[in-house]
Amino acid sequence: EVIGDKYKEITNQADFIFNIGGKNTQSYNSFLDSNLPVLNFYPSTSPKVTFNKEWANTRKRNSFLCFAGNGFICKGVDLVLEAFLGDQTKELHICGPNTETIFFEHYGEQINNAPNIEYHGFIEPGGPLFNNLAAECSYVVFHSAAEGCCTSVATAMRAGLVPIINSWTGINIEGIGIQLTEDGDIIKTIKDETGKASLIGQKEYSKMVVSTLNKAQDFSQDSFTRSYSEALEYVIGS
C-alpha cells in the first residue's frame, strides 16, 4: 500500500495507475480511492519452471518451502521461520539471497542449529536444486508485509507447490490454497495452518495441486504480454 504526501503528489499528476498482479488483491484495492483507472497486469515467471507429475508421489506433506527475494524481514521470512523453530514435526526450506545482514545476524545461528530448517541461499528457478526441493516440498509458505504480486510465490506455484500465503502477498488464491489471516498472533496462525496442511490426504492434495497449476498460468510470459497489452490499449483508447 502506498500512502503519504508524495503518493498524493504523484497521483495528482497521473492519469492512470498500473498495478502488478490481479484484481481484488490488497495492493490493487489500495489504489481504488485515487479516483484514477487502476489497470492490472500479471508478471511473468521463468519458463524454466515446470511441474513433474512424479512429484505428486515424492512430496512430503510436512515439508514446506519459503522462497523469497531481497528483503527477508519485509517479506515475512522471519515470521515463517519463527513458526517452524522448535517444531520437528515439520520441515522448512528457505531460499533467497543473504543480502539482509540483520536477518542473518539475528537468526543465522538458530537456522544452523535447527534440525528441521535448512537455508539454501539464492537458487535458480527451474534449476537442479529448485527441482529437488519441488520434488520434496508440498507447499510454499509466505506472509509478506506488502507486495504488488510476489513473483517468488508465483514461481513456486508454477511448480505445483500449493500456496499458504497472506493477502498482502498479492496473489488471489480463493478456492486454491490456504489463506493466512492478517489478524491476531501471526506466528501461531502459520503454525496452525501448516500443521493442518501437513495432515491433508493425497486425494485432496492432488486436487489442490491441479488448482494451483491452473492459477499459475496467470504468471506466464503469454499472460504478461496479453494483460500488459490490454492495459496499454485502454490507455491509448482513452
Disulfide bonds with the S-S distance in Angstrom:
none
